[in-house]
Amino acid sequence: MRAFVIARLVIREGARRRLLLALLVLTLVIIGLTGWGFSRIPTINQRGAPLSDLQVKLIASQFLILTMFMFSFVLAMAAVFVASPQISGEVENGTALAILSRPIGRAEYVGGKWIGLAALVAVYAGGAAAIELGVVNAVVGYVPPEPLSFIAFVIAEGLVIMTLALLLSTRLSGMVGGVIALVLFGIAWIGGIVGGIGAAFDNATITHVGTATKLILPTDGLWRGAVYALEPQSLIAAGSQAGPASAANPFFATVAAPLAFELYVIGWVALVLGLAIYSFHAREP
């Protein structure tokens, strides 16, 4: 398919960009620093006595969640900055006109862009997350209950924000579209906290606000699914005793992401990609 030709060009362009190289180096440095931090957990003393193995793993699980929260923001920014100029930039410099003058349809052009970007996001997100989990296992012996599910949720989070940035790229310049995508990403995260507060105080209106933001941009729901996959069952059981109040904590999840939500995310990505194709169809390159 001609879409894969476009995808290959996107991957090749991404591979030679210094931005991605700098991001890769920075990620490896962060993994090294956090690995050192994890290695210091067993040296913590509690009233002169070393921590038990259970305590070490509980602390490691919380530190891992915080580390991956930072990584999710880095992933979102990387996905946005790579995707936001993909179409608008080529329209502005005339590259899109040259490509579309060949037997390549606009749907294939946008679809190829998405496939290439999705491959970059999946390789970076999956690879970095797997390396971090391997380092944690090596230094403290902690393996989260569902590591593969966690990696899948992280990749899905990157794909969602990347798809949104690609849609914005069909109409807005790279800088404007990137800023809007990142602001919406932050609003979705805050909306999740607001919805949790509404659940804690049994306020239906505030709870519905959180639900609405989760449906409009499902990144926070995916993050909650990733958090659940990282938590040991003992921590989930202890946190569940707090009742609805625990829903306001963005670093804790009492339940796994429902299958209906996961299917919704797939449909959301397909819908937004379809809107991107439609939007580019209606635009003169």
Buried (B, 14 or more C-beta within 10 A) or exposed (E): EBBEBBBBBBBEBBEEBEEBEEBBEEBEEBBEEBBEEBBEBBEEEEEEEEBEEEBBBBBBBBBBBEBBBEBBEBBBBBBBBBBBBBBBBBBEEEBBEEBBEEEBEBBBBBBBBBBBBBBBBBEBBBEBBBBBBBBBBEBBEBBBBBBEBBBBBBBBBBBBBBBBBBBBBBBBBBEBBBBBBBEBBEBBBBBBBBBBBBBBEEBEEBBEBBBEBBBEBBBBBBBBBBBBBBBBEEBBEEBEEBEBEBBBBBBBBBEBBEEEBBEBBEEBBEEBBBBBBBBBEEBEB
